[in-house]
Amino acid sequence: MARVTNVMKKIKNAEVNTYYDLCLDNINEIIDNSPGAISAVCNGFLFGYLQGMKAEKSKSKNTCKPII
C-alpha cells in the first residue's frame, strides 16, 4: 500500500499549468462517453497522457536550438 500513498502524495503536491488542467467540462465529457466507471478512469488517464504529450510538444517548440 506504500506505493499508493506515494502516488497520492505526488498528486497532492502537484502543480499543473491551468492550460493542461482537467476541468469539470472534461470530466463530464469523459463520464458521458464512457460505458462504465473503469472505462471512465481509463479514459481520464488517457486524457491526462494526451495533455502531457501536448505540454511536452509545446515545451520542445519553445526551446532555443543552436544554428549550425
N, C-alpha and C positions, 0 to 999 in steps of 0.2 A: 504494500500500500504506500510505501515511501515514494515511489515513482509518481503516483497520482498527486501526492502532496507537493512534490517539487513542481509539477506542471501547474498546479493551482497557484503556487507562489509566483511563478513566472507570469501567469495570466493576470494576477492581481497587481503586479508591479510593471506590467507592460504599458508603454506609451505608444499610441497609434496615431499616425498622421490622419487627421479627420478626412482627408481626401480618400483614404483607403479604408476607412472605418465601416463597420456594419451598422446600418440604420434600421429603424423599425419597418420601413417600407421593404427593405431587402429581406428581413425576417419573414414578413407576411407573404412575400412573393415565394420564398423558399417553401414555407409551410403549405401555401395554396397549390404548389406544383409538385408536392411530394406525396406519395401514396400512404406513407406512414411515418412514425416517429424516427425510426432508424434511417430511413431514406432521407428525411429532413436533416438529420445530423450529418449524414454523408454529403448531402448537397451543400450544407453550410460549410463543411470542411473544404469542399471543392471551391466554393466561393472565396473563402479565405486564401486558398492556394493561388487562385487566379489573381486576387488582389495583390498578393505578394509578388507574383510574376510581373504584374503591371508596375509595381513600385521598383523592382529591380531594373526593369527595362528603362524606366524613367531615370533612375539613378545613373545607369550606364550612358545615357544620352547626355547627361549634364556634366560628365567628367571631361576635363581637358585632355586631348590626345596630342602628343607631340607631332609636329610636322617634320618629316624627314626628307 
